[in-house]
Amino acid sequence: MKNEELAREADQTLTELIALARTVPVEKFNIVPFDGSWTAGQLTQHMVMSNSGFADLLNGPVKDTERAPDAAVEGIKSTFLNFDIKIQTPDFILPEEKNYDKDGLLAALSGIKADIVTSAATLDLSKTCLSFELPVLGYVTRLEAGSFVICHTQRHIHQLKNICTKLMTN
């Protein structure tokens, strides 16, 4: 995958998440729509926490990669885009149960989107990121990190659509 393609896909995906979160009325942003669900606010906070970490990862220290730079991409896609499985959120990106400021979260996501898109468009995607090992995956390349952001965000767009449907019918 080329820089332009990764940057375009990241931009489209993150723009879709922001646009969808924007549709949630402020008075429903922090309401649990159904048992076992996060609120729209918690989901948005989770995306801020996760994606800001990836913006830092992409721009952190790197080394030359000693394997195919896209080796983990298919596994990332098959895991995160399988909506039939439940994935446990690591504690360090688990959102608190509290009321969240919608406008503040959307502004934060917009800034993170800009950072990730710029990084995807301009950095050498074949390099291995060294600032953080992902659970299960370990150290990933910039290409894999960008793919993770896209697939993880797409997974949460799917969840946010379900949340929105429930909020609008309640």
C-alpha positions as CSV (number, residue, x, y, z in Angstrom):
1,M,0.0,0.0,0.0
2,K,1.3,3.4,-0.9
3,N,1.4,6.5,1.3
4,E,-1.4,8.3,-0.6
5,E,-3.7,5.3,-0.4
6,L,-3.2,4.8,3.4
7,A,-3.6,8.5,4.0
8,R,-6.8,8.7,1.9
9,E,-8.3,5.6,3.7
10,A,-7.4,7.0,7.1
11,D,-8.8,10.4,6.3
12,Q,-12.1,8.9,5.0
13,T,-12.5,6.5,8.0
14,L,-11.7,9.1,10.7
15,T,-13.9,11.6,8.9
16,E,-16.8,9.1,9.0
17,L,-16.3,8.5,12.7
18,I,-16.3,12.2,13.5
19,A,-19.3,12.9,11.3
20,L,-21.3,10.0,12.9
21,A,-20.3,11.1,16.5
22,R,-21.4,14.6,15.6
23,T,-25.0,13.3,14.8
24,V,-25.5,12.1,18.4
25,P,-27.5,14.7,20.3
26,V,-25.7,16.2,23.2
27,E,-28.4,15.1,25.6
28,K,-27.9,11.5,24.5
29,F,-24.1,11.5,24.1
30,N,-23.6,10.1,27.7
31,I,-26.6,7.7,27.8
32,V,-26.0,3.9,27.9
33,P,-28.2,2.8,25.0
34,F,-28.4,-0.9,26.0
35,D,-27.0,-3.3,28.5
36,G,-23.3,-4.0,28.0
37,S,-22.8,-1.0,25.7
38,W,-20.6,2.0,26.1
39,T,-22.1,5.4,25.7
40,A,-21.3,7.4,22.5
41,G,-19.1,9.5,24.8
42,Q,-17.2,6.5,26.1
43,L,-16.7,5.2,22.5
44,T,-15.4,8.6,21.3
45,Q,-13.1,8.9,24.3
46,H,-11.7,5.4,23.6
47,M,-11.0,6.5,20.0
48,V,-9.3,9.6,21.2
49,M,-7.1,7.5,23.6
50,S,-6.3,4.8,21.1
51,N,-5.7,7.0,18.0
52,S,-3.6,9.6,19.9
53,G,-1.4,6.7,20.9
54,F,-1.0,5.7,17.2
55,A,-0.2,9.2,16.2
56,D,2.6,9.2,18.7
57,L,3.7,5.7,17.6
58,L,3.9,6.7,13.9
59,N,6.1,9.6,14.7
60,G,8.2,7.9,17.3
61,P,11.5,6.0,16.9
62,V,11.8,3.4,14.2
63,K,14.2,0.9,12.7
64,D,14.5,-0.9,9.4
65,T,12.1,-3.8,9.1
66,E,13.4,-7.3,8.8
67,R,10.1,-8.8,7.4
68,A,7.4,-7.9,4.9
69,P,6.1,-4.5,6.1
70,D,2.5,-5.6,5.6
71,A,2.9,-9.0,7.3
72,A,0.3,-8.3,10.0
73,V,-2.2,-6.3,7.9
74,E,-4.5,-9.3,6.9
75,G,-4.6,-10.4,10.5
76,I,-5.5,-7.0,11.7
77,K,-8.3,-6.8,9.1
78,S,-9.7,-10.2,9.9
79,T,-9.8,-9.6,13.6
80,F,-11.1,-6.0,13.7
81,L,-13.6,-6.3,10.9
82,N,-15.1,-9.6,12.3
83,F,-18.1,-8.1,14.1
84,D,-19.1,-11.5,15.5
85,I,-16.2,-11.6,17.9
86,K,-15.9,-9.5,21.1
87,I,-12.5,-7.9,21.6
88,Q,-11.3,-7.1,25.2
89,T,-10.2,-3.5,25.4
90,P,-6.8,-3.1,27.2
91,D,-7.1,-1.2,30.5
92,F,-4.9,1.7,29.3
93,I,-7.4,2.7,26.7
94,L,-10.6,1.8,28.6
95,P,-12.8,4.9,28.9
96,E,-14.1,5.9,32.4
97,E,-17.8,5.7,33.1
98,K,-18.5,9.5,33.3
99,N,-20.0,12.3,31.3
100,Y,-17.9,13.4,28.3
101,D,-17.7,16.7,26.6
102,K,-18.8,16.0,23.0
103,D,-17.3,19.1,21.4
104,G,-14.0,18.6,23.2
105,L,-13.7,15.0,22.1
106,L,-14.6,15.9,18.5
107,A,-12.0,18.6,18.4
108,A,-9.4,16.2,19.8
109,L,-10.3,13.6,17.2
110,S,-10.0,16.1,14.4
111,G,-6.5,17.0,15.5
112,I,-5.5,13.4,15.8
113,K,-7.0,12.7,12.4
114,A,-4.8,15.5,10.9
115,D,-1.7,14.0,12.6
116,I,-2.4,10.5,11.4
117,V,-3.2,11.5,7.8
118,T,-0.1,13.6,7.6
119,S,2.1,10.8,9.0
120,A,0.5,8.3,6.6
121,A,1.1,10.6,3.7
122,T,4.7,11.5,4.4
123,L,6.6,8.9,6.5
124,D,8.4,5.7,5.3
125,L,5.7,3.1,5.9
126,S,8.1,0.2,5.8
127,K,9.9,1.2,9.1
128,T,9.1,-0.7,12.3
129,C,7.8,1.5,15.2
130,L,9.7,1.0,18.4
131,S,7.9,3.2,21.0
132,F,5.2,0.7,21.9
133,E,4.5,-3.0,21.5
134,L,0.9,-3.8,20.7
135,P,-0.9,-6.5,22.6
136,V,-0.6,-9.8,20.6
137,L,1.1,-8.1,17.6
138,G,4.3,-6.8,19.2
139,Y,6.2,-4.1,17.3
140,V,4.4,-3.1,14.0
141,T,5.5,-1.2,11.0
142,R,4.0,2.2,10.2
143,L,1.9,0.5,7.5
144,E,0.5,-2.0,10.0
145,A,-0.1,0.8,12.5
146,G,-2.0,2.8,9.9
147,S,-4.0,-0.3,9.0
148,F,-4.7,-0.9,12.7
149,V,-6.1,2.7,13.0
150,I,-8.3,2.2,10.0
151,C,-9.7,-1.2,10.9
152,H,-10.1,-0.4,14.6
153,T,-11.9,2.8,13.7
154,Q,-14.1,1.0,11.2
155,R,-15.0,-1.5,14.0
156,H,-16.0,1.3,16.3
157,I,-18.0,3.1,13.5
158,H,-20.0,-0.1,13.3
159,Q,-20.6,0.0,17.1
160,L,-21.4,3.7,17.0
161,K,-24.1,3.0,14.3
162,N,-25.7,0.4,16.7
163,I,-25.5,2.9,19.6
164,C,-27.1,5.6,17.4
165,T,-29.9,3.3,16.3
166,K,-30.7,2.4,19.9
167,L,-30.5,6.0,21.1
168,M,-32.8,7.2,18.3
169,T,-35.5,4.5,19.1
170,N,-35.4,5.1,22.9
